[in-house]
């Protein structure tokens, strides 16, 4: 696919690449585990000690997923549900 610069208001780079559209560069992303070593994640785990709580509480899932995003600003953060506890 031909590469082109993103237009104002265009979809995020990772989504455009996933759809097979031409993008200006290869996107970079992180899986959620990328933040396990981070102090903010360790502090959150001290307050919310249950893995089940951290993986089933929407606000916690969002916060945990955004921690490495805020630190590194990749093009996306991916949470794989297949590694979470089954219901």
GIFENFEN-V811736 format. One record per pair of residues at least 12 apart in sequence whose C-alpha atoms are under 7 Angstrom apart, sorted by the first residue. I is the first residue (numbers start at 1). J is the second residue. If there is no record, write none. Layout:
I/J
I/J
This chain:
1/21
1/22
2/22
3/22
3/23
3/24
4/22
4/23
4/24
5/23
5/24
13/27
13/75
14/27
14/75
14/76
27/75
28/74
28/75
28/76
29/74
29/75
29/76
29/77
30/74
30/76
30/77
30/78
31/77
31/78
31/79
32/65
32/77
32/78
32/79
34/68
35/67
35/68
41/64
52/85
55/84
65/77
